[in-house]
Amino acid sequence: MGAGPRRRTLAYRIRRFTELTGKNLASTADHTEVWLAVRAAQALGELI
């Protein structure tokens, strides 16, 4: 067993993220929007 999350756990988390945010990480536009939001939050010190 590897150090990362199991495949089903990761799939569940991605599916849950999509349900909660309405963002589909398979979509380039949505993926980029989420990435930029996370980077901005990190820059502002709102995320670890």
C-alpha positions in Angstrom: 0.0 0.0 0.0 1.3 3.4 -0.9 1.6 6.5 1.2 -1.2 8.4 -0.6 -4.9 8.0 -0.4 -6.6 5.0 -1.9 -8.1 5.4 -5.3 -11.7 5.1 -4.1 -11.0 7.7 -1.4 -9.5 10.1 -3.8 -12.4 9.6 -6.3 -14.9 10.2 -3.4 -13.1 13.4 -2.4 -13.1 14.7 -6.0 -16.8 13.8 -6.4 -17.6 15.5 -3.1 -15.7 18.6 -4.0 -17.7 18.8 -7.3 -21.0 18.4 -5.4 -20.1 21.1 -2.9 -18.6 23.7 -5.3 -20.2 22.9 -8.6 -16.7 22.9 -10.1 -15.7 20.0 -12.3 -11.9 19.4 -12.1 -12.0 17.6 -15.4 -12.9 21.0 -17.0 -9.8 23.0 -17.8 -11.6 26.3 -17.0 -12.9 25.0 -13.7 -9.6 23.5 -12.8 -7.7 26.7 -13.6 -10.3 28.8 -11.6 -9.9 26.5 -8.5 -6.1 26.5 -8.8 -6.0 30.3 -9.0 -8.3 30.7 -6.0 -6.2 28.3 -4.0 -3.0 30.1 -4.9 -4.5 33.5 -4.1 -5.7 32.2 -0.7 -2.2 30.9 0.0 -0.7 34.2 -1.0 -3.0 36.0 1.4 -2.1 33.7 4.2 -5.6 32.1 4.3 -4.3 28.6 3.6 -1.4 26.7 4.9 
